[in-house]
């Protein structure tokens, strides 16, 4: 008799996800299959995780039913799950939910889709440049399987992706295209469907449960060949995957910030390790991350010119300190106001970018200096004029909403002022300065609905508005041919965050949003407003000098043993009591040093603790223990796996391997 460990999508004990059952003699069972088994007098679906001849010491019940003849999970997917479980210290039930939708696992009947199948007419292929042709040939014809396309904004990276996808799909293979933001998906879907003449299977967090299951099944049955999605699409049940394309690879959204806290690059490395000879991976960006650029320096394809006749935009930094001296207290410099008037006169389009939503960043009493803060997070709330049905203060970390005060709660004065700049305030200032301008705003508040961003994007592309105001979601990947002006309202936001990636993020963001300008015949103009005009990230972005920035940043990382020259792990400890939080933090730090000395790794590691940047969040105090390995061959996992089980599974202790931020 054989026995099977069954994995469930919910915990079956405090730290267990599997139960053992015996396999009836007349039943053929394979690892990865979905089966029904009895739990507490009811049938529950799970995945066959392991099969063994060894009889357990306890009595076992039989597997009662097989949901599908074909396994839902392949052998390599199970290997990836087991690796993620150990590497990211995450529970198997959470991983199973990533890999298999609940309705699929339980074999629930799926209603027929009411969507009409549209005929897709393939567009005439675009003529590719010699640079694009060379990139396509190198990727498809050389034995290497891991590439970086480092191409300036507007250099035609998407056309390279399309040609590569066409090659493999024509061989009846599957191709996965990953995009960092849901907002980019509509544009990508349209481009690839029309370019390849086939329907794309789409996976992201805003699709319905029914659509997710239909898409999953179409990939599992090897019917869908073109798959487009956000990071979770990497876990789809591919049957003949030949190529993974990661667009805008530098984006932070390729890192999951909830358990399992995986990074898409690391997961792809594991998949390559398991399927290397049959798989090609292409990363693409105008501003590659330091880690990817360093790792793939021997397989990087550079494209330094835009396609067609379009030139790189002219970029100018405006010192807002000088504007203040001129008594210009507006959020627009004289130069930006002048350029906005010009594009309106010439019937062109402009983008105004700010890395913050809302109307103001904080509410301050001018008499006593009191700042309105969230009582649970102890950080300033953001004033919103239009997001809700009335004026509100919103905490963007816990989501609490409060009415703005009519008087100061501290000194009872009435001299309340809304400080800072938000997208809503920019919108009202634009309409005040240019009352005839047609304005659209794209931020998280205006795009909360399923198709909101797609509507805004299509409206702006169809020239139904003159100016698009937005946050990060408009900074990347969008092709808006009529935009000739980009204004960065306040480039300083984020420059002074105490994190080793802060400078890189700002350089990438400014470069990416600047790349929206002048993508056709008309040369673009970019105006960067700042109070820090000497900042290296801004100067390199203005000069469009990636190499200068990369070399500086690489040197800093090497000196400080930051990735890719060292490895990081971050442990965040939370507790409602400040003293208990500190006690737990110091205890974990002492224990980690003890383990490091026992393993003779203490000279290769730095371990220290400090308060989190958001030191209180949702009513809990927060501390961080950071492990930095000074040797890239030594992973912090080596000592973390020696922590007591109760610490690893403690919900107040959050382990983040390869964190994006140390704060």
MARTOR-665645 format. One record per residue (C-alpha): x, y, z. Coordinates in steps of 0.02 Angstrom, whole numbers, plus 50000, padded with zeros to 5 digits. Example, Ala and Ser with C-alpha at 12.3 -4.5 7.8 and 13.67 -1.06 7.14 Angstrom:
BEGIN
506154977550390/506844994750357/
***
This chain:
BEGIN
500005000050000/500585017649959/500325033250063/500135051350008/500435067850097/499045079750045/499345098550045/497865110050081/497585128550047/497285131350233/498265126150387/497815109150460/498765112550621/499755126650703/501235124550585/500665110550471/499925110650297/499895092150255/498985076450314/499365058450266/498105046850182/498265029650102/497975026849917/496635013749877/497274999049773/496115003149627/496655021449619/498095028249514/498805043749598/500205055449544/501105069649632/500285086349590/498535079349568/497005087149650/496065074549759/494665074349887/494975067450060/493935066650221/494275079650356/493075080250504/491655071450412/491755082050255/492695080450092/494085093050064/495145095649909/497035095949916/498595092649812/499575076349818/501225082949887/502235067049917/501985048349890/502835035350000/502865016550033/503225019750217/501725016150329/501465029650460/501285025250644/499495031350649/497925025050564/497585032850393/495985036250296/495865033350109/495895046249970/494085046249913/494075054849743/495195061649604/494675078849541/495695078649379/496625064649292/498035076349245/499085084149387/498715102549420/500525105549469/502015099649367/503585092249442/504565108349418/503175118849499/503205107949654/505105110049661/504875128949648/503575128549789/504715118349903/506155130249869/505075145749902/504455137850064/506245136050127/507025151650050/505655164250095/505095156150259/503285156050201/501925143050233/501455130550098/499595134950107/499975152950052/501065146349911/499715134349852/498505149049834/499795157649722/499975142549609/498165136049601/496545146249615/495385139249749/493965135849627/495145125549517/495805115549664/494035110949717/493495107649536/492025119549552/490905120949400/491315136349297/489915146149217/490055149649032/490805166648995/489585179848931/490995189048842/490915188548654/492465182348566/493125196448457/494035193148296/495795200148304/496475206948141/498355206048134/499185222548093/500545224447963/502245221248046/503275236848079/504955238347995/506295234948125/507945244348137/509655236248125/509845237848315/508195228848343/508635215248217/510325212448300/509485210748470/508195198348404/509555187848320/510705187648472/509325182348591/508555168948480/510135161748401/511465161448538/511545147748671/511405160148816/509705159948899/509715175749008/509785193148929/509575211448973/508975223748840/509575240748900/508715252548780/508335270948801/506505275948814/505705275048642/507035263448571/505765250148520/506025237048655/504195231848643/504375228248457/505865216948498/504785207748625/503415205648496/504585198348365/505345186348491/503615180948551/503085177948370/504555166248340/504135154948487/502235155548471/502415150348288/503305134748355/501765131248463/502675136748621/502045147648764/502735165148797/502505174948959/502625194048960/502715201849132/502265220149161/502545229349326/500875238249337/499085233549296/498965250749215/500165245049079/499185229149040/497845236548922/499175244648812/500215228648808/498715217548771/498175228448625/499945229548554/500315210848562/498585204648511/498565215648356/500395212548318/500275193548334/498465191248282/498025180348433/497075182448596/498115184948753/497785176148918/497825189849051/498265187649235/498255201549365/497415205949529/495935215449456/495225201449346/493695192349415/493805175249497/492905167349349/494085175349222/495585169949326/495005151949327/494615151949139/496335159249103/497195146749218/496335132049133/496725138348958/498585139149003/498535122149091/497725114348937/499085122348829/497755132048731/498425149548772/500115153248696/500265171848737/500135176048923/500235194048987/500165198349170/500865205849328/502095196649443/500915182649498/500785176649317/502475168149342/501545154449438/500345149949296/500305131349245/501365132649087/501505116948981/502715122848846/503495138948911/504915144548797/505155162948841/504905174748988/504985193448952/505095205349101/504685223049045/505285237849152/506275225249254/506875238549377/505145241649448/504845238849635/503155230549601/504095214749548/504365212049734/502895205449837/502725215050000/501595202250088/502025184250129/502685175650026/503875190350000/504615184149839/505605193849707/505175189549527/507015189749474/507495176749605/506015165549563/506475166449378/508275161649422/507595145949506/506475141849358/507975144049241/508975132349351/507615119149334/507175121949151/508695131349083/509015122648918/507215124848858/506935142748916/507495160348868/507295175148986/507365193348928/507385207949049/507095225248977/507285243049043/507915260349001/508565261349180/509055243549234/509255240249419/511045239749480/510855221349525/510225216049353/511485226849259/512925219449360/512305201549349/511955201949161/513395213349108/514035199648991/512355197148906/511735215148896/511125222048730/511255241048721/510125251648611/510575269948629/509485278048497/507605280248478/506705272448331/506235282948180/506585301448179/506155305148362/507545312348469/507845311148655/506955325548744/507825341448798/507915341748988/508055356749103/508215358049292/507335372949372/507965378349545/506395382149645/507425391949773/507725404949639/505855405349598/505505408849782/506765423249780/505805430449631/504235430149741/503485416149635/502565405849766/501605395649639/501875376949617/502355381149437/504015389249394/503965403249266/504765391449141/503485377449164/502035389849157/502735396948995/502955379548917/501195374148969/500475389548883/501495385348727/500865367348713/499065373248739/499275386248601/500035373348484/498695360148523/499965347848593/499885337748755/500805338248921/501075326949071/501275334049245/502055321349363/502075320649552/502525305749658/501105308649780/499215308749773/497965319449868/497875338349886/499175341550022/500445331250116/500055337650290/498905348550394/499825360550511/499295373650640/500275389550599/500085395650780/500845381050877/501555369650740/500415354750779/500305342250634/498785331050612/499345312950626/498495296050616/498235290050796/498665272050747/500205275450639/500845291850712/501255298550538/500505314050454/498865311350363/498585317650186/497245330550146/496055325550006/494825337949936/493885326849811/494265308349844/492785305449960/491075313949963/491805327750073/493485334950121/494495321750215/496135317350296/496725299950244/498115289150316/498865280550164/499645267050272/498155260250369/496735267950266/495865277450406/494845292750353/494545308050465/493705324950442/494965339350436/494975349650597/494125366550602/495215371350751/496895365350816/496645351250944/498205357051037/498075376151052/496245377950996/496785390750866/495975392450695/497545395850592/497535378750505/498535377150344/498645363050215/500485361150169/501295351950025/500775347149851/499645333149790/498925328249622/497225335549666/498015352249709/498995352249545/497355349149453/496505363949536/498035375249508/498105370549322/496265374749301/496535391149393/498025395949282/497295388849120/495395388649136/495125382648957/496295367548974/495535350048975/496335340349118/496375321949169/497075315049332/497775297349354/498215291649529/497625277949646/496115288149697/495495291149520/495875273449457/495115262449593/493855254549472/494255239749360/494375249449196/494675267149262/496495268649207/496125261049037/494765274249009/495925288449062/497335281848952/496225279848799/495415297048825/497115305448835/497805295648688/496255300748587/496685318948628/495125321848732/496215331248858/497705342948849/498575338949013/498735322549109/499185324149293/499785308349378/500855298449497/502015283649463/500735274349357/500975286649213/502875286649226/503245270449138/502955261148978/501525271648908/501645276948726/500805293848707/501375300648538/500645318248558/501505322248723/502885335048694/503055341848872/503355333249038/503405343349198/504085335349357/503245346249488/504335341949637/505795330149605/506355330749788/505045318549852/505945302849903/507715309649885/508045310050072/507265293550126/508615284450228/508755269450112/510165263450001/509015262349849/508245279949866/509435288149742/509215274049615/507315274949626/507305293649595/508495292449447/507415278749370/505785287849401/506365304449328/507145295849176/505605285249145/504345299449157/505465310349047/505395296448918/503535299848889/503995316048798/504335317948612/504105299948557/503635304948379/504225318548258/504095333448377/505565334848498/505045333848680/505445345348825/505615340049008/505645352349153/506215345849323/505755357149469/506815354549625/507535362449782/509085351149762/509755355049588/511485348049633/510825330649673/511795317549573/510255307149528/509395322549455/510955328449362/511235311149286/509395310249237/509515327449156/511085322149061/510275305349020/511895297549080/511475280349148/513295274449147/513885288749258/512495285449383/512745266449376/514635267649406/514385279249555/513005268549629/513955252349598/515475259449691/514395264649840/513565247549848/515245238649844/515965249149985/514435246050095/514155227650047/512425231549979/511655220849840/512325214449722/513955213949825/513125207149981/511475199250034/510135206550147/508755199750256/507585210850354/506585205350506/505175217050559/504525214850737/502835222350785/501975224150953/500675235651030/501855237951178/503435247951144/504395238651281/503845221351221/504305225851043/506055231351097/506275215951208/505815204051066/506935213550944/508465213051057/508155194551095/508125190050910/509695200250876/510645191451018/510065174450957/510605178050778/512355183150835/512455167150939/511975156450787/513205166050676/514635162550798/514175144150811/514215142850620/515835152950613/514985165950502/515065180750621/516525189250530/515555188950365/513965196450437/513295212750506/511775211250619/510965226450699/509265233150749/508435250150737/506665257650732/505735255750567/505505271450460/503655269950501/504015266350684/502175264450724/500905257350602/499095252250630/499315254050817/500895243450829/502685248650866/503935242150739/505785238050747/506945230450617/508365218050634/509435218950476/510635205050425/511935210050296/513075196850224/514735204550169/515065189350061/513825187249915/514075168249925/513385167850103/511505169350116/510695176050278/509545160850263/510975150550334/510715157850506/508865162050493/508415143750466/509195140150637/507965151650726/506695142750837/505135137550742/504045148250855/504965163950798/504845159450613/502955156450621/502605170750744/501405182750652/502235197650740/503915192850662/504015196050474/505515189250381/505935197550215/507325189650111/508125201249981/507125216550041/506935231449926/507065243350073/508025242650236/506865254850323/
***
